[in-house]
Amino acid sequence: MRIDKYLKVSRLIKRRTVAKDVCVGEKISINGKVSKPSADVKPGDRITLEFANRLIEVQVLSTPNSIKANEAQTLYELIRDERKTES
């Protein structure tokens, strides 16, 4: 599954177009490598998302094409969720 679609299905990012823009802005990496919106993601991959003041790292558990909103968190395991502080 494409990373932009996975981020939307898993509800890590609410809209696929926003997920695509974040990927183009080089704020998403898969297994330590910066990814394009079309990059494939599969179970076992580690995804890192960098926002303005937040860093989230998850491990992919499954990649279904659709899922109910209340079950979205079952698609990944949260590894790290840090808030960045300015010095």
C-alpha positions in Angstrom: 0.0 0.0 0.0 1.2 3.5 -0.8 2.4 5.5 2.3 0.0 8.4 1.6 -3.0 6.1 1.6 -1.7 4.2 4.7 -1.4 7.4 6.7 -5.0 8.3 5.8 -6.4 4.8 6.5 -4.6 4.6 9.8 -5.8 8.1 10.7 -2.2 9.2 11.5 -3.0 12.1 9.0 -6.7 12.9 8.3 -6.6 13.6 4.6 -4.6 11.8 1.8 -3.8 15.1 0.1 -2.2 16.3 3.3 -0.3 13.1 3.7 1.0 13.5 0.1 2.1 17.1 0.9 3.9 16.0 4.0 5.7 13.3 2.0 6.7 15.8 -0.7 8.0 18.0 2.1 10.4 15.2 3.2 8.8 14.9 6.7 8.0 11.1 6.4 10.5 8.3 6.4 10.1 4.6 6.1 12.8 2.5 7.9 15.1 5.5 8.1 14.8 6.6 4.5 12.9 9.7 3.4 9.9 8.5 1.4 7.9 9.8 -1.6 4.0 9.6 -1.5 4.1 6.5 -3.7 6.5 4.5 -1.5 5.2 1.1 -0.5 4.6 0.3 3.1 4.2 -3.2 4.5 3.8 -4.9 7.9 7.0 -4.6 9.9 8.1 -1.2 8.4 8.8 1.7 10.8 7.3 5.0 9.8 8.6 8.3 11.3 6.5 11.5 10.9 8.0 14.9 11.7 5.7 17.8 12.4 6.5 21.3 13.5 6.7 20.4 17.2 6.1 16.7 17.3 7.9 13.4 16.3 5.9 10.2 15.9 7.4 6.8 15.1 5.2 3.8 14.5 5.6 0.2 13.4 3.2 -1.1 10.8 1.1 -4.1 11.8 -1.2 -4.4 8.9 -2.2 -2.6 5.7 -5.9 -3.0 4.8 -7.5 -0.8 2.2 -10.2 0.4 4.6 -11.1 0.1 8.3 -13.5 1.6 10.7 -12.3 4.8 12.5 -12.4 3.2 15.9 -10.2 0.4 14.8 -7.6 2.5 13.0 -5.1 2.3 15.9 -4.9 -1.5 15.5 -3.0 -0.9 12.2 0.2 0.2 14.0 2.2 0.1 17.2 3.3 3.4 18.6 7.0 3.4 19.2 7.7 7.0 20.0 5.6 10.2 20.4 7.7 13.2 21.4 7.0 16.9 21.6 9.9 19.0 20.5 10.8 22.0 22.7 12.5 25.1 21.5 15.7 26.2 23.3 
